[in-house]
Amino acid sequence: MKKVLFATTALVATAGVAAADVTFGGYGRFGIKYDEDASSTDLTTRMRLQIDATAESDAGVVFGARARINADGNGVTNGAGADFNGVRYFARSGGFEVGVGNIFGALESMPGQYPIDLGLTGLGYDYTAFSGADAYTSTGDGAPNGVEVLYSAGDLSVHVSASDMNDRIAGYVAYTWSGWTFAVGGQDSDDATDNDWTATAGGSFGIADVTLAYADNGGTDRVVLAGRFDVGAATDIEVYVADQDGSDTGYGIDFNHDLGGGTSLRGGVAKRFDGNTQADMGVRFNF
């Protein structure tokens, strides 16, 4: 992450402004991706620039906004058409935060829902237990347009969100105890296929970080077991197995090798719920 501090004449002259802070960061990635169903192996690329801007009042309240510029590419588009997404605005004081606009979404932010980051591209994210919920979008105008409240105190965290997308209202409660984090979340929605409730538990067994997650997605149960194992000073392996009602058992494995300086070589293979096999490999660099 690269930080740039802007102190303009206007800011200095404005009463009540303590500081303004604008941070630029993100990542790039490029490599190849194989899709069995499409019988193709294509280039895959992404460039994502994230902009976080904050200002703090004399009373210590932080006001801010987050936006992204995102350009995805494959064998056809080659990254054409970078998109500036919708903005998330927030106000934060201590452990309390209110966000509006392109919100994070309670279930999307719930601990244990993204226990690993498989391969270079995620390879379908079947290892995420929940489906059908609000989430921060990196492209387009940013749907849903919602509001959320986050609170954390010590080992306890709470997140509630609501949006006009299917009139969703969702929330979770999480608690960390003896190195293990337990979370439970639920949602009310007008869409019968949206998530109803979900629960996760994650912690460490020596060299392995393990997460077990369950979700009831509109009457379709999904159970995920995922783990991350160190196999060297700079290399780790991630694995998952997932079961979903009415689908094939999904599973996958990957490797991540740290090249230093925020760069890494990574790749993986996954058998999707629909029986399709996908694989990828490439380089990611964070900045």
Helices and strands as residue ranges (DSSP letters): E 2-4, H 9-13, E 17-35, E 40-57, E 62-73, E 83-84, E 88-93, E 96-102, H 106-109, E 145-153, E 156-163, E 169-177, E 180-188, E 195-205, E 208-217, E 220-230, E 235-244, E 250-260, E 263-271, E 277-286
